[in-house]
């Protein structure tokens, strides 16, 4: 009798039936015409249509999930954690401990305090006992002081700073705070001129507790390439032009190169760019790219760029396969070859419609 068979037999049968039913549902969803024409349609044609419609459906579903995830994260309040101790040159999360005539005193968990001057205090938004994010540096008398303003670069980071004053012992540069950043003469590789910009690293003098800038950055590069791989995304600042392209500093620690023949957008010294690792070299340097490496990776990113531009242009743009390469480079920041390849993918996914002289959202 049927009850004499092992239970696993019935489980296998149940799973098999479910798979068959799901396949039927998928085919009916993707290609309703199959019920009308039956076996007259070639199987390859039916399969292609199913693939296209499923790919389009999955893309829409993925975009919706990403959108909902962003909205959910945006509504969730960020949990602040009080610093164990105060760190000069960094953003500190400190507790508003007490009020004085000069401002609030903020404290870390070890009870060390730093003054937040009255000029930065907004009483309605800063109740006593609340946690506050501040940047800590030293004032003109070398005393630790907090500010709600953020500098152009923090300790260990690089910035492109303008010289505002020059003395026999060094230069002063604007780094976004009331007190200018000092660059000692010993930390300059060339004579600094007032009004000119220089790329510097923010450092800390351990003996005095003062922050300073340096142009001598070679010793700070990290040559340990562990954890780095092709297509890993890094944040980079452009260091200097070279005959091959541009030297950059990636993630405030790696020395890298962007090659001219792979650059399809304006690049300036001091500018920050999102870059992709192309090659991890044996000499401890990186070959980088402004576009992801590999055909599918490039198409994936390029799709997002084109769709974003279409949304910002009310759903229609005067671009097609025949558009000028320089115009494509100027607007989308990609080569014409990559643009045409991406258009084909978007059209097949039914995410855009190709007109005679334009593309538009469906």
C-alpha positions as semicolon CSV with decimal commas, in nm:
position;residue;x (nm);y (nm);z (nm)
1;X;0,000;0,000;0,000
2;X;0,107;0,365;-0,050
3;X;0,164;0,419;0,323
4;X;0,434;0,154;0,315
5;X;0,675;0,379;0,115
6;X;0,933;0,584;0,307
7;X;0,837;0,945;0,387
8;X;1,128;1,084;0,180
9;X;0,968;0,941;-0,137
10;X;0,661;1,158;-0,088
11;X;0,880;1,464;-0,011
12;X;1,072;1,415;-0,337
13;X;0,746;1,377;-0,528
14;X;0,603;1,693;-0,367
15;X;0,915;1,897;-0,455
16;X;0,909;1,765;-0,814
17;X;0,545;1,865;-0,859
18;X;0,616;2,214;-0,719
19;X;0,908;2,260;-0,962
20;X;0,692;2,159;-1,261
21;X;0,412;2,396;-1,155
22;X;0,658;2,686;-1,110
23;X;0,809;2,624;-1,454
24;X;0,462;2,635;-1,609
25;X;0,378;2,958;-1,425
26;X;0,706;3,120;-1,533
27;X;0,646;3,031;-1,898
28;X;0,289;3,161;-1,885
29;X;0,404;3,486;-1,721
30;X;0,696;3,543;-1,955
31;X;0,526;3,435;-2,274
32;X;0,145;3,422;-2,262
33;X;0,135;3,378;-2,640
34;X;0,258;3,018;-2,596
35;X;-0,092;2,911;-2,493
36;X;-0,228;3,066;-2,812
37;X;0,022;2,935;-3,066
38;X;0,127;2,612;-2,897
39;X;0,419;2,431;-3,055
40;X;0,429;2,653;-3,366
41;X;0,685;2,883;-3,196
42;X;1,052;2,775;-3,194
43;X;1,175;2,677;-2,848
44;X;1,478;2,907;-2,883
45;X;1,249;3,206;-2,946
46;X;1,036;3,121;-2,641
47;X;1,349;3,083;-2,427
48;X;1,490;3,421;-2,542
49;X;1,164;3,598;-2,463
50;X;1,148;3,438;-2,119
51;X;1,507;3,537;-2,045
52;X;1,446;3,900;-2,143
53;X;1,127;3,934;-1,939
54;X;1,272;3,761;-1,632
55;X;1,585;3,978;-1,648
56;X;1,370;4,290;-1,670
57;X;1,149;4,174;-1,379
58;X;1,448;4,091;-1,159
59;X;1,608;4,430;-1,238
60;X;1,292;4,618;-1,135
61;X;1,260;4,404;-0,820
62;X;1,625;4,465;-0,730
63;X;1,588;4,842;-0,779
64;X;1,274;4,847;-0,564
65;X;1,451;4,654;-0,286
66;X;1,745;4,896;-0,300
67;X;1,507;5,194;-0,286
68;X;1,316;5,053;0,014
69;X;1,643;4,968;0,191
70;X;1,769;5,325;0,148
71;X;1,439;5,469;0,273
72;X;1,447;5,234;0,575
73;X;1,806;5,326;0,660
74;X;1,728;5,695;0,616
75;X;1,446;5,682;0,872
76;X;1,646;5,487;1,131
77;X;1,828;5,718;1,376
78;X;2,201;5,661;1,397
79;X;2,323;5,530;1,732
80;X;2,603;5,748;1,871
81;X;2,881;5,604;2,088
82;X;3,076;5,829;2,323
83;X;3,453;5,839;2,273
84;X;3,662;5,654;2,529
85;X;3,911;5,942;2,513
86;X;3,955;6,269;2,323
87;X;4,158;6,240;2,001
88;X;4,314;6,548;1,842
89;X;4,266;6,577;1,466
90;X;3,965;6,348;1,455
91;X;3,587;6,365;1,489
92;X;3,495;6,289;1,850
93;X;3,155;6,197;1,993
94;X;3,149;6,366;2,333
95;X;2,894;6,427;2,607
96;X;2,783;6,782;2,691
97;X;2,897;6,786;3,053
98;X;2,865;7,144;3,182
99;X;2,788;7,501;3,081
100;X;3,026;7,793;3,146
101;X;3,058;8,158;3,044
102;X;3,298;8,056;2,765
103;X;3,093;7,768;2,626
104;X;3,014;7,402;2,686
105;X;3,265;7,157;2,824
106;X;3,242;6,823;2,646
107;X;3,368;6,501;2,802
108;X;3,485;6,158;2,690
109;X;3,426;5,840;2,892
110;X;3,758;5,889;3,073
111;X;3,622;6,227;3,198
112;X;3,878;6,430;2,999
113;X;3,715;6,754;2,886
114;X;3,748;6,999;2,597
115;X;3,584;7,340;2,545
116;X;3,326;7,403;2,274
117;X;3,321;7,786;2,244
118;X;2,993;7,978;2,255
119;X;3,013;8,063;1,885
120;X;2,936;7,699;1,797
121;X;2,657;7,644;2,050
122;X;2,292;7,610;1,948
123;X;2,109;7,559;2,279
124;X;1,785;7,431;2,123
125;X;1,974;7,149;1,949
126;X;2,235;7,082;2,216
127;X;2,067;6,988;2,547
128;X;2,281;6,912;2,849
129;X;2,387;6,547;2,859
130;X;2,347;6,496;2,484
131;X;2,617;6,339;2,266
132;X;2,773;6,571;2,009
133;X;3,003;6,512;1,711
134;X;3,289;6,765;1,710
135;X;3,633;6,804;1,559
136;X;3,915;6,859;1,810
137;X;4,231;7,060;1,733
138;X;4,443;7,323;1,911
139;X;4,375;7,696;1,924
140;X;4,622;7,983;1,879
141;X;4,756;7,919;2,232
142;X;4,794;7,545;2,164
143;X;4,503;7,450;2,391
144;X;4,269;7,168;2,281
145;X;3,941;7,309;2,150
146;X;3,632;7,160;1,987
147;X;3,437;7,285;1,687
148;X;3,125;7,173;1,502
149;X;3,291;7,284;1,178
150;X;3,471;7,015;0,982
151;X;3,812;7,070;0,815
152;X;3,884;6,987;0,453
153;X;4,097;6,695;0,576
154;X;4,141;6,525;0,913
155;X;4,445;6,361;1,073
156;X;4,606;6,115;0,830
157;X;4,408;6,248;0,534
158;X;4,513;6,451;0,231
159;X;4,378;6,784;0,110
160;X;4,439;7,053;-0,150
161;X;4,497;7,366;0,056
162;X;4,545;7,734;-0,036
163;X;4,837;7,925;0,119
164;X;4,708;8,233;0,304
165;X;5,028;8,351;0,476
166;X;5,402;8,287;0,463
167;X;5,669;8,340;0,729
168;X;6,045;8,266;0,740
169;X;5,970;7,957;0,951
170;X;5,683;7,817;0,741
171;X;5,349;7,871;0,567
172;X;4,987;7,882;0,681
173;X;4,711;7,724;0,471
174;X;4,333;7,747;0,484
175;X;4,186;7,409;0,580
176;X;3,834;7,523;0,662
177;X;3,879;7,618;1,031
178;X;3,929;7,956;1,204
179;X;4,290;7,870;1,288
180;X;4,497;7,803;0,973
181;X;4,704;7,487;0,939
182;X;5,079;7,540;0,980
183;X;5,324;7,388;0,729
184;X;5,680;7,406;0,871
185;X;5,963;7,500;0,637
186;X;6,113;7,154;0,694
187;X;5,795;6,992;0,557
188;X;5,797;7,185;0,226
189;X;5,949;7,037;-0,091
190;X;5,933;7,373;-0,272
191;X;5,883;7,739;-0,191
192;X;5,517;7,808;-0,110
193;X;5,347;8,107;-0,273
194;X;5,051;8,289;-0,117
195;X;4,731;8,217;-0,310
196;X;4,862;7,893;-0,462
197;X;4,727;7,548;-0,373
198;X;4,934;7,251;-0,255
199;X;4,846;6,892;-0,179
200;X;4,934;6,815;0,185
201;X;4,887;6,547;0,447
202;X;4,756;6,641;0,793
203;X;4,993;6,510;1,064
204;X;5,024;6,526;1,443
205;X;5,334;6,631;1,637
206;X;5,330;6,380;1,923
207;X;5,551;6,598;2,146
208;X;5,348;6,920;2,126
209;X;5,005;6,782;2,032
210;X;4,987;7,025;1,739
211;X;4,850;6,942;1,396
212;X;5,059;7,041;1,094
213;X;5,069;6,988;0,719
214;X;5,343;6,819;0,519
215;X;5,429;6,800;0,151
216;X;5,671;6,510;0,212
217;X;5,425;6,224;0,182
218;X;5,636;5,937;0,041
219;X;5,702;5,773;0,379
220;X;5,331;5,748;0,456
221;X;5,237;5,523;0,162
222;X;5,125;5,173;0,253
223;X;5,297;4,901;0,046
224;X;5,102;4,614;0,204
225;X;4,857;4,504;-0,067
226;X;4,667;4,248;0,144
227;X;4,292;4,263;0,093
228;X;4,319;4,451;-0,237
229;X;4,179;4,299;-0,555
230;X;4,061;4,393;-0,901
231;X;3,747;4,613;-0,911
232;X;3,767;4,704;-0,542
233;X;3,634;5,058;-0,506
234;X;3,859;5,318;-0,340
235;X;3,834;5,690;-0,270
236;X;4,121;5,880;-0,430
237;X;4,261;6,233;-0,449
238;X;4,452;6,340;-0,761
239;X;4,815;6,416;-0,673
240;X;4,990;6,528;-0,992
241;X;4,991;6,490;-1,373
242;X;5,255;6,270;-1,539
243;X;5,335;6,179;-1,903
244;X;5,125;5,861;-1,854
245;X;4,829;6,016;-1,677
246;X;4,777;6,118;-1,315
247;X;4,931;6,006;-0,987
248;X;4,669;5,960;-0,715
249;X;4,654;5,873;-0,346
250;X;4,389;5,607;-0,283
251;X;4,215;5,564;0,053
252;X;4,469;5,804;0,210
253;X;4,739;5,535;0,200
254;X;4,804;5,378;-0,141
255;X;5,002;5,522;-0,433
256;X;4,828;5,472;-0,766
257;X;4,810;5,577;-1,131
258;X;4,524;5,673;-1,365
259;X;4,620;5,632;-1,731
260;X;4,530;5,903;-1,984
261;X;4,390;5,662;-2,246
262;X;4,133;5,536;-1,993
263;X;4,011;5,876;-1,870
264;X;3,679;5,994;-2,017
265;X;3,598;6,281;-1,782
266;X;3,774;6,598;-1,658
267;X;4,044;6,535;-1,396
268;X;4,214;6,805;-1,187
269;X;4,485;6,801;-0,922
270;X;4,328;6,798;-0,577
271;X;4,000;6,654;-0,706
272;X;3,849;6,352;-0,534
273;X;3,741;6,055;-0,746
274;X;3,590;5,711;-0,699
275;X;3,836;5,466;-0,855
276;X;3,852;5,093;-0,926
277;X;4,161;4,876;-0,885
278;X;4,278;4,754;-1,225
279;X;4,605;4,587;-1,122
280;X;4,779;4,530;-0,788
281;X;5,147;4,570;-0,877
282;X;5,441;4,386;-0,720
283;X;5,616;4,716;-0,640
284;X;5,341;4,811;-0,392
285;X;5,158;5,049;-0,627
286;X;4,816;5,034;-0,791
287;X;4,700;5,075;-1,150
288;X;4,356;5,235;-1,122
289;X;4,060;5,317;-1,343
290;X;3,764;5,553;-1,322
291;X;3,544;5,275;-1,466
292;X;3,493;4,921;-1,333
293;X;3,703;4,650;-1,498
294;X;3,535;4,390;-1,720
295;X;3,253;4,404;-1,974
296;X;2,964;4,314;-1,741
297;X;3,087;4,539;-1,460
298;X;3,118;4,833;-1,698
299;X;2,769;4,775;-1,837
300;X;2,623;4,754;-1,486
301;X;2,767;5,090;-1,379
302;X;2,700;5,256;-1,714
303;X;2,334;5,152;-1,697
304;X;2,295;5,340;-1,371
305;X;2,462;5,651;-1,515
306;X;2,240;5,661;-1,825
307;X;1,920;5,596;-1,628
308;X;2,011;5,868;-1,377
309;X;2,064;6,122;-1,656
310;X;1,732;6,021;-1,814
311;X;1,547;6,069;-1,485
312;X;1,706;6,413;-1,437
313;X;1,605;6,510;-1,795
314;X;1,237;6,417;-1,747
315;X;1,281;6,083;-1,917
316;X;1,425;6,180;-2,256
317;X;1,773;6,260;-2,397
318;X;1,888;6,342;-2,753
319;X;2,138;6,052;-2,773
320;X;2,147;5,740;-2,994
321;X;2,402;5,494;-3,131
322;X;2,509;5,763;-3,380
323;X;2,580;6,037;-3,124
324;X;2,919;6,211;-3,124
325;X;3,187;6,042;-2,909
326;X;3,297;6,370;-2,749
327;X;2,938;6,457;-2,652
328;X;2,893;6,112;-2,497
329;X;3,218;6,152;-2,304
330;X;3,118;6,502;-2,188
331;X;2,769;6,407;-2,067
332;X;2,805;6,047;-1,949
333;X;3,179;6,019;-1,879
334;X;3,225;5,701;-2,084
335;X;3,356;5,591;-2,422
336;X;3,122;5,561;-2,722
337;X;3,191;5,187;-2,735
338;X;3,077;5,141;-2,375
339;X;2,778;5,372;-2,434
340;X;2,655;5,170;-2,735
341;X;2,703;4,841;-2,552
342;X;2,505;4,974;-2,255
343;X;2,224;5,107;-2,476
344;X;2,181;4,761;-2,623
345;X;2,158;4,606;-2,276
346;X;1,904;4,866;-2,156
347;X;1,689;4,821;-2,468
348;X;1,691;4,442;-2,429
349;X;1,592;4,483;-2,064
350;X;1,309;4,717;-2,176
351;X;1,437;4,986;-1,940
352;X;1,464;5,243;-2,222
353;X;1,309;5,297;-2,566
354;X;1,519;5,396;-2,868
355;X;1,366;5,663;-3,091
356;X;1,500;5,799;-3,419
357;X;1,689;6,087;-3,256
358;X;1,665;6,015;-2,883
359;X;1,630;5,764;-2,602
360;X;1,355;5,775;-2,343
361;X;1,220;5,592;-2,043
362;X;0,928;5,357;-2,122
